[in-house]
Amino acid sequence: MKEELIIKAKEILEANFQEGGFTIPCQGLYPFQWKWDSGFIAIGLAYYNIKNAKREIETLLNAQWENGFIPHIVFHNDSDTYFPGADFHKSELHPLASKEYRSTGMAQPPVTGFVLQKMLNIAEDKEDMLQFIDTQIDKVFENHKYFYQHRDIHNEGLVYIYHNWESGTDNSPIWDDIWKTMDPPKYSFERRDTTHVDPSQRPSKREYDYYLHIIEIAKEHNYDDAKIAELSPFLVQDPLFNAMLIKSNAALIDLYEKLGNNKEKVSQLKKWQEKSIKGFNAKLYDAELGAYVHYDLRNNKPIRFISSSSFAPLYAGIPDMERAKQMVNTMMEKFGGEDKYLCASFDPTSDRFNPKKYWRGPVWINLNWILFYGLKSYGFTKIAERVKQDSIELVEKEGFYEYFDSRKEIRKTEAGGYGGNNFSWSAALLIDLINN
């Protein structure tokens, strides 16, 4: 059965790979290149098509801005199946934006550093992969430098996100209280996502008003980071985003040392790393909840809810062993019931939990992948194995969907795979999970 799953996963990745050298997340719903999707996709591709894996990364990094920023969507092509597109985002407003590629003016979790490391681990020809990494690694370093120079406003090693889409967890209940502080206009626009997917599984029209309003503020100031930090109603230190940065810092240190060059960059990365881990542990851990939480910089308070992002720091080696045990206890108590698949994207014991709606509760394969390796690295092998087997079982039962209902009992009456089908990162990461 696992061999059949791998064959199907490869077929999906091949079908979604575009002539321009990148993979779309899925047909129709997401017709462009997404930053963290591309990273996860490259990991799966590295197992059987190293050429495409390299192109995936190269194409993404080609769209980097002159200030080191890497956008969360690169609009390589025109498509009328997605809103908001290039004409809405207007990346060209920023003086240092790519002149060649149209994009958004938002980031996404910085996974590219550890993706390059993972590609090296997978590649049979290590010398060839190291040579490729040597051509790309400085771009990733420049991206990290951008974050520390422009997004760490209190110089505490923690970078902010200014839009919920930067988090990767687009409509998480984490953001609900921020929306209450805002009163954006009602924009007139035509949604495209709800023509592909059941609208009840997607963010509401009013939620889109908040999303668009934040972008309008950024555009008004030509995507100037200092102005965004001053004026954006959404300004958050996100544990998932910062954990991915810390994990990628460690990967860049390792790769630069393997390449035997750039002692200065290694030294700089180590300084960032020390400050980041210290700041992360001091500010984002909630001892009462037994997990890491988000911090709302605009309203100067922690957002005390638990999501799958709360456990992502395990993957970056951020907590000490005692804290890791507390986190795993929290996860198993709230998310780990026998009636559920691990790991829901939001606390199933919360009244904000919605197992069908995007990031408000469903299981996502990419977060499970992060959790699998995080749990394994701390020696929680039994729970790591459950996360892996749950992921495989969900795909076996439902197909390669974007996200999945965490409740086991609903399968008696209905299917539990939601969002886009034949979804690229579900396919790519399943290849990796089965191989580990």
Backbone torsions as a table, in degrees:
resi	resn	phi	psi	omega
1	MET	NA	-40.5	-179.1
2	LYS	-65.3	-34.7	177.4
3	GLU	-62.9	-41.2	178.8
4	GLU	-63.5	-40.1	178.9
5	LEU	-62.6	-42.4	179.9
6	ILE	-65.2	-40.8	177.7
7	ILE	-60.5	-45.9	179.8
8	LYS	-64.4	-40.9	179.9
9	ALA	-60.8	-43.5	178.8
10	LYS	-63.7	-40.0	178.6
11	GLU	-60.1	-41.7	179.8
12	ILE	-63.6	-46.4	-178.9
13	LEU	-64.5	-38.0	178.3
14	GLU	-67.1	-41.1	-179.6
15	ALA	-66.8	-31.9	-176.8
16	ASN	-89.9	-7.2	178.7
17	PHE	-76.9	131.6	-174.5
18	GLN	-103.1	158.2	-179.9
19	GLU	-56.4	-31.5	-178.4
20	GLY	-72.5	-1.1	176.1
21	GLY	90.8	32.3	177.6
22	PHE	-147.5	164.0	-178.3
23	THR	-112.8	129.7	174.4
24	ILE	-79.2	150.0	177.8
25	PRO	-59.8	-43.4	172.4
26	CYS	-165.7	162.7	-176.8
27	GLN	-66.3	141.1	173.0
28	GLY	81.2	-67.2	-173.2
29	LEU	-65.7	-42.7	-177.0
30	TYR	-131.2	88.2	-171.2
31	PRO	-91.1	12.2	-176.4
32	PHE	-123.3	-167.7	178.1
33	GLN	-101.9	124.2	177.2
34	TRP	-104.8	142.5	-171.6
35	LYS	-61.9	-59.1	-173.9
36	TRP	-76.6	-27.2	171.9
37	ASP	-55.8	-48.6	-177.3
38	SER	-58.5	-38.9	177.3
39	GLY	-60.7	-51.3	-179.5
40	PHE	-64.0	-37.8	-180.0
41	ILE	-63.5	-41.2	-179.8
42	ALA	-60.6	-32.8	178.3
43	ILE	-63.1	-46.4	178.8
44	GLY	-65.3	-42.6	-179.7
45	LEU	-62.2	-33.3	-176.3
46	ALA	-60.2	-21.5	-179.8
47	TYR	-73.3	-26.0	-173.9
48	TYR	-143.3	-10.1	179.6
49	ASN	-145.9	77.5	-173.7
50	ILE	-62.6	-30.9	179.7
51	LYS	-62.6	-48.2	179.1
52	ASN	-68.2	-34.7	177.8
53	ALA	-60.1	-45.0	178.6
54	LYS	-65.0	-43.5	-179.4
55	ARG	-61.5	-37.9	179.0
56	GLU	-55.3	-48.4	-178.8
57	ILE	-70.6	-44.2	-178.3
58	GLU	-59.2	-46.6	-178.2
59	THR	-62.4	-41.9	177.7
60	LEU	-62.4	-49.0	-175.0
61	LEU	-72.3	-21.0	174.9
62	ASN	-63.1	-25.0	-177.6
63	ALA	-88.7	6.1	179.8
64	GLN	-60.7	142.5	177.1
65	TRP	-79.8	167.1	-178.1
66	GLU	-67.8	-18.6	179.1
67	ASN	-93.3	8.1	178.2
68	GLY	96.1	-13.5	-179.3
69	PHE	-63.6	136.5	173.2
70	ILE	-117.0	120.4	-175.3
71	PRO	-72.8	158.8	-176.8
72	HIS	-81.0	-25.1	171.5
73	ILE	-130.4	134.1	172.1
74	VAL	-109.9	121.7	-178.4
75	PHE	-91.0	83.7	-179.0
76	HIS	-72.1	-25.3	-171.0
77	ASN	-137.6	166.1	173.8
78	ASP	-90.9	139.9	176.5
79	SER	-153.5	139.7	178.7
80	ASP	-101.7	15.0	-178.7
81	THR	-95.8	1.9	-176.0
82	TYR	-136.2	136.1	172.5
83	PHE	-131.5	140.0	-1.3
84	PRO	-86.6	136.8	-177.5
85	GLY	-96.2	-163.6	-174.4
86	ALA	-59.5	-37.7	-177.1
87	ASP	-67.0	-27.4	177.0
88	PHE	-79.0	-44.9	-172.9
89	HIS	-71.1	-38.1	176.9
90	LYS	52.3	56.9	-179.8
91	SER	-58.5	-25.0	-177.6
92	GLU	-64.1	-10.7	176.0
93	LEU	-62.4	-30.5	178.8
94	HIS	-80.3	128.9	-175.8
95	PRO	-62.0	-22.7	-177.8
96	LEU	-105.0	9.4	178.6
97	ALA	-63.9	156.7	177.5
98	SER	-57.4	134.0	177.8
99	LYS	-82.8	-19.9	-174.6
100	GLU	-92.9	-35.2	-173.9
101	TYR	-117.4	133.2	172.2
102	ARG	-84.1	145.5	-174.7
103	SER	-156.1	-175.7	168.2
104	THR	-86.6	171.0	174.0
105	GLY	-105.8	27.0	179.4
106	MET	-120.0	155.6	177.9
107	ALA	-95.6	-172.6	171.1
108	GLN	-152.3	164.4	-175.9
109	PRO	-46.5	129.3	-174.0
110	PRO	-79.6	82.6	-175.7
111	VAL	-91.8	-11.0	-166.4
112	THR	-62.0	-33.4	179.3
113	GLY	-59.7	-52.9	-178.5
114	PHE	-74.1	-21.3	174.7
115	VAL	-65.4	-44.4	177.5
116	LEU	-59.9	-41.0	179.0
117	GLN	-63.5	-43.3	-179.6
118	LYS	-65.3	-40.2	177.8
119	MET	-61.0	-38.0	177.4
120	LEU	-65.1	-40.8	178.9
121	ASN	-63.5	-36.2	-176.7
122	ILE	-79.4	-38.6	-171.6
123	ALA	-59.9	137.3	176.6
124	GLU	-74.9	-40.9	179.4
125	ASP	-92.8	90.7	-174.9
126	LYS	-64.9	-37.5	-177.3
127	GLU	-63.6	-45.5	179.2
128	ASP	-62.0	-43.5	-179.1
129	MET	-67.9	-38.3	176.7
130	LEU	-62.5	-38.5	177.4
131	GLN	-62.9	-41.1	177.9
132	PHE	-64.1	-45.8	180.0
133	ILE	-58.9	-38.4	180.0
134	ASP	-59.5	-29.6	-179.5
135	THR	-82.9	-14.0	-173.2
136	GLN	-117.1	-22.9	-167.4
137	ILE	-62.8	-35.0	-178.9
138	ASP	-64.3	-31.3	177.7
139	LYS	-65.3	-38.6	179.2
140	VAL	-69.3	-41.0	175.7
141	PHE	-57.5	-45.6	-179.9
142	GLU	-61.9	-32.9	176.5
143	ASN	-65.7	-42.4	177.6
144	HIS	-65.0	-41.4	178.5
145	LYS	-60.1	-41.6	176.5
146	TYR	-55.7	-47.7	-178.2
147	PHE	-60.9	-47.1	-177.1
148	TYR	-69.8	-30.9	-179.5
149	GLN	-81.2	-33.6	-170.9
150	HIS	-113.6	-16.5	-172.5
151	ARG	-117.7	0.5	-179.4
152	ASP	-107.5	76.6	-167.2
153	ILE	-69.8	-23.1	178.8
154	HIS	-103.0	8.6	179.0
155	ASN	52.7	47.8	-177.9
156	GLU	-117.2	9.7	178.5
157	GLY	81.4	6.8	179.0
158	LEU	-117.0	126.0	-178.0
159	VAL	-97.1	152.2	180.0
160	TYR	-97.9	158.6	164.8
161	ILE	-113.0	145.6	-178.0
162	TYR	-109.2	2.3	179.8
163	HIS	-147.3	143.8	179.4
164	ASN	-60.7	-28.7	178.0
165	TRP	-66.9	-23.9	177.3
166	GLU	-67.8	-26.8	-178.1
167	SER	-70.0	-24.5	-171.5
168	GLY	85.6	-19.5	-178.8
169	THR	-107.1	70.4	-159.9
170	ASP	-47.6	-55.6	-173.0
171	ASN	-115.8	35.2	179.1
172	SER	-55.6	145.9	173.9
173	PRO	-59.6	-16.6	176.2
174	ILE	-52.3	-33.6	-173.2
175	TRP	-87.3	-9.4	-172.6
176	ASP	-53.3	-41.9	-176.4
177	ASP	-72.6	-25.3	175.1
178	ILE	-69.5	-40.8	179.2
179	TRP	-59.9	-32.9	179.9
180	LYS	-65.1	-21.3	179.6
181	THR	-87.0	-4.0	-175.4
182	MET	-115.9	152.4	173.1
183	ASP	-139.0	73.1	-176.2
184	PRO	-73.2	160.6	173.8
185	PRO	-64.6	163.7	174.0
186	LYS	-89.2	112.3	-177.6
187	TYR	-83.6	148.0	173.1
188	SER	-100.8	122.1	-178.8
189	PHE	-159.1	162.8	179.0
190	GLU	-106.8	113.6	176.5
191	ARG	-66.9	141.7	177.0
192	ARG	-110.0	-28.6	-175.7
193	ASP	-62.0	-36.7	-175.1
194	THR	-74.9	-6.4	172.6
195	THR	-84.3	-14.7	-179.6
196	HIS	-102.9	-26.7	-170.0
197	VAL	-135.5	147.8	175.8
198	ASP	-50.1	119.0	-176.9
199	PRO	-56.1	-27.1	-179.3
200	SER	-67.6	-16.2	179.4
201	GLN	-94.4	-1.6	-173.4
202	ARG	-114.4	164.9	174.4
203	PRO	-58.5	152.6	-178.3
204	SER	-77.5	168.4	177.0
205	LYS	-62.0	-41.1	-180.0
206	ARG	-63.4	-38.8	176.4
207	GLU	-60.8	-39.4	176.8
208	TYR	-61.7	-32.7	175.9
209	ASP	-59.1	-42.0	177.4
210	TYR	-62.7	-46.5	-176.7
211	TYR	-59.9	-46.1	-176.8
212	LEU	-69.2	-36.0	-179.0
213	HIS	-61.4	-42.0	179.9
214	ILE	-63.7	-41.0	178.7
215	ILE	-65.0	-40.2	179.5
216	GLU	-60.2	-39.6	177.8
217	ILE	-63.5	-45.2	179.8
218	ALA	-62.5	-42.1	179.6
219	LYS	-64.7	-39.6	-180.0
220	GLU	-55.8	-29.5	-178.8
221	HIS	-111.2	25.4	174.6
222	ASN	54.2	36.1	179.0
223	TYR	57.6	32.1	178.3
224	ASP	-75.7	120.9	-174.0
225	ASP	-59.8	-42.3	-178.3
226	ALA	-63.5	-40.6	178.8
227	LYS	-68.5	-39.5	177.7
228	ILE	-62.1	-44.8	179.2
229	ALA	-60.6	-32.8	-178.4
230	GLU	-79.4	-36.1	-166.2
231	LEU	-115.6	-21.2	-175.4
232	SER	-64.7	129.9	177.6
233	PRO	-69.9	-14.3	178.7
234	PHE	-112.6	113.9	178.9
235	LEU	-149.0	105.7	-167.2
236	VAL	-133.4	140.6	167.4
237	GLN	-95.4	115.0	-169.8
238	ASP	-105.1	126.9	-177.6
239	PRO	-65.5	-32.9	177.9
240	LEU	-67.9	-49.8	-178.4
241	PHE	-59.3	-48.1	-178.2
242	ASN	-70.2	-32.7	176.9
243	ALA	-66.3	-38.4	178.3
244	MET	-66.4	-35.7	176.8
245	LEU	-65.2	-44.1	-179.7
246	ILE	-65.7	-42.7	177.4
247	LYS	-62.1	-41.4	180.0
248	SER	-72.1	-32.4	172.5
249	ASN	-56.0	-49.4	-178.3
250	ALA	-61.1	-39.9	179.6
251	ALA	-65.1	-41.5	179.4
252	LEU	-64.8	-39.9	176.7
253	ILE	-57.6	-48.9	-179.2
254	ASP	-61.3	-44.1	-176.7
255	LEU	-70.5	-41.4	177.2
256	TYR	-62.0	-38.1	179.2
257	GLU	-67.6	-38.0	176.6
258	LYS	-65.2	-36.6	179.6
259	LEU	-74.8	-18.9	177.0
260	GLY	70.4	27.1	178.0
261	ASN	-135.9	171.4	173.2
262	ASN	62.5	57.7	176.1
263	LYS	-59.9	-35.4	-179.4
264	GLU	-63.8	-41.6	179.9
265	LYS	-68.3	-39.1	177.3
266	VAL	-61.4	-44.4	179.0
267	SER	-60.6	-42.8	178.6
268	GLN	-64.7	-44.6	178.6
269	LEU	-59.5	-40.6	179.8
270	LYS	-65.1	-35.9	177.3
271	LYS	-66.8	-46.6	177.2
272	TRP	-58.6	-43.8	-175.3
273	GLN	-62.1	-45.5	-178.9
274	GLU	-61.5	-46.5	-179.3
275	LYS	-65.7	-41.7	-177.9
276	SER	-63.2	-47.8	-177.4
277	ILE	-65.5	-40.8	178.2
278	LYS	-62.5	-49.7	-179.7
279	GLY	-62.7	-40.6	-179.7
280	PHE	-59.9	-51.2	-178.3
281	ASN	-67.5	-34.9	-177.8
282	ALA	-72.5	-35.7	-169.1
283	LYS	-104.9	-33.7	-169.0
284	LEU	-101.7	-6.0	-180.0
285	TYR	-87.4	132.0	177.8
286	ASP	-110.8	102.5	-173.7
287	ALA	-63.9	-34.8	-178.8
288	GLU	-66.9	-40.5	178.8
289	LEU	-82.4	-19.3	-179.1
290	GLY	69.0	38.9	-179.8
291	ALA	-165.0	165.4	174.4
292	TYR	-82.7	146.1	-178.9
293	VAL	-128.7	169.2	176.4
294	HIS	-80.9	154.9	176.4
295	TYR	-122.7	124.6	-179.7
296	ASP	-87.3	102.5	-177.7
297	LEU	-70.8	-32.5	-178.2
298	ARG	-66.9	-40.1	-178.5
299	ASN	-104.3	5.6	173.0
300	ASN	51.9	53.9	177.4
301	LYS	-158.6	151.8	175.9
302	PRO	-68.8	149.7	173.8
303	ILE	-100.9	104.7	-164.9
304	ARG	-90.7	66.4	173.3
305	PHE	-129.5	153.6	-178.7
306	ILE	-108.0	130.5	176.0
307	SER	-133.6	178.4	177.6
308	SER	-62.3	-26.1	175.4
309	SER	-59.1	-29.1	-178.3
310	SER	-62.8	-22.0	-177.1
311	PHE	-103.5	-8.0	-179.9
312	ALA	-56.9	-30.8	179.1
313	PRO	-57.6	-20.0	176.1
314	LEU	-60.5	-37.6	-177.7
315	TYR	-67.2	-27.4	-178.6
316	ALA	-96.8	5.5	177.9
317	GLY	66.0	29.7	-173.7
318	ILE	-78.4	-48.3	-178.6
319	PRO	-76.5	154.0	169.5
320	ASP	-77.3	176.0	-172.5
321	MET	-62.9	-39.5	-178.4
322	GLU	-63.6	-43.7	179.6
323	ARG	-68.1	-38.5	178.3
324	ALA	-59.5	-40.4	178.3
325	LYS	-63.4	-42.3	177.8
326	GLN	-60.9	-43.3	-179.5
327	MET	-61.9	-44.0	-178.6
328	VAL	-66.7	-38.1	175.4
329	ASN	-60.1	-45.2	178.5
330	THR	-60.0	-45.7	-178.3
331	MET	-61.0	-46.7	-176.6
332	MET	-70.6	-36.0	178.8
333	GLU	-66.2	-43.3	-173.3
334	LYS	-93.4	-35.5	-171.9
335	PHE	-109.3	-15.5	-162.9
336	GLY	-102.5	19.0	178.9
337	GLY	-57.4	151.2	-179.2
338	GLU	-62.4	-20.8	-179.5
339	ASP	-84.4	2.6	-175.5
340	LYS	-127.3	152.0	168.1
341	TYR	-84.7	140.0	171.1
342	LEU	-82.5	145.0	-5.8
343	CYS	-126.1	123.7	177.8
344	ALA	-55.9	151.0	-177.8
345	SER	-80.6	-10.4	176.0
346	PHE	-144.9	152.7	-175.5
347	ASP	-50.7	110.6	-179.0
348	PRO	-65.5	-15.1	179.7
349	THR	-89.0	-2.9	-178.3
350	SER	-88.5	149.4	177.1
351	ASP	-73.6	-6.9	175.9
352	ARG	-89.9	-5.6	-178.1
353	PHE	-66.7	131.6	174.6
354	ASN	-138.0	106.2	-171.6
355	PRO	-69.6	-7.7	-177.6
356	LYS	-108.7	-12.5	-166.7
357	LYS	-105.3	97.5	169.0
358	TYR	40.2	-118.6	-175.8
359	TRP	-92.1	18.2	-178.7
360	ARG	-95.3	9.8	178.8
361	GLY	165.1	-30.0	-178.5
362	PRO	-62.4	162.8	174.5
363	VAL	-83.7	135.6	176.0
364	TRP	-118.0	134.8	-176.8
365	ILE	-65.0	-34.7	-177.4
366	ASN	-68.5	-39.0	177.2
367	LEU	-69.5	-36.0	175.9
368	ASN	-63.3	-37.9	178.2
369	TRP	-62.3	-46.1	177.7
370	ILE	-60.0	-44.2	180.0
371	LEU	-65.5	-42.0	-179.9
372	PHE	-54.5	-50.8	-178.5
373	TYR	-71.3	-33.0	178.1
374	GLY	-66.0	-47.5	179.6
375	LEU	-62.7	-42.0	-179.1
376	LYS	-61.7	-40.9	-175.7
377	SER	-66.9	-24.3	177.5
378	TYR	-95.7	2.7	177.3
379	GLY	88.0	10.6	176.3
380	PHE	-88.2	64.5	-168.5
381	THR	-69.8	-34.3	-177.9
382	LYS	-66.6	-43.4	-179.6
383	ILE	-72.2	-37.9	176.2
384	ALA	-57.8	-43.5	180.0
385	GLU	-63.9	-37.4	177.7
386	ARG	-64.7	-42.6	178.0
387	VAL	-58.8	-44.2	-180.0
388	LYS	-64.1	-49.7	-177.2
389	GLN	-66.2	-36.8	176.1
390	ASP	-61.5	-41.0	179.6
391	SER	-62.5	-46.3	-179.4
392	ILE	-63.9	-43.3	-178.6
393	GLU	-63.6	-41.1	179.3
394	LEU	-60.1	-44.5	-179.6
395	VAL	-69.2	-40.3	177.8
396	GLU	-58.2	-44.9	-175.8
397	LYS	-76.4	-40.0	-169.1
398	GLU	-105.8	-30.1	-170.6
399	GLY	110.5	178.7	-174.7
400	PHE	-84.8	67.2	-178.0
401	TYR	-82.3	170.3	179.4
402	GLU	-72.0	-42.4	179.1
403	TYR	-153.1	165.7	-168.1
404	PHE	-138.6	146.2	174.1
405	ASP	-66.5	133.9	-178.5
406	SER	-83.4	-11.4	-176.1
407	ARG	-85.0	124.6	-177.3
408	LYS	-71.8	-35.5	-170.5
409	GLU	-68.8	-22.7	-176.9
410	ILE	-66.9	-21.7	-179.2
411	ARG	-61.6	-17.5	179.0
412	LYS	-67.9	-27.0	-174.5
413	THR	-121.2	-20.5	-176.3
414	GLU	-152.6	164.5	176.4
415	ALA	-76.7	153.9	-176.5
416	GLY	-123.6	21.2	175.2
417	GLY	-102.4	129.9	-172.4
418	TYR	-127.5	170.5	176.9
419	GLY	74.5	-151.7	-179.8
420	GLY	-69.2	143.4	174.7
421	ASN	-100.7	165.8	-174.3
422	ASN	51.4	52.3	-172.4
423	PHE	-86.9	129.4	-167.5
424	SER	-62.8	-47.4	-175.4
425	TRP	-72.5	-26.5	174.2
426	SER	-62.7	-40.3	178.7
427	ALA	-68.4	-48.8	-175.3
428	ALA	-63.0	-46.0	-175.4
429	LEU	-75.2	-26.1	175.0
430	LEU	-66.2	-38.4	175.7
431	ILE	-56.3	-45.3	-179.3
432	ASP	-67.4	-43.4	-178.7
433	LEU	-61.7	-43.7	-179.3
434	ILE	-64.0	-33.1	179.7
435	ASN	-80.1	-3.9	179.8
436	ASN	-126.4	NA	NA
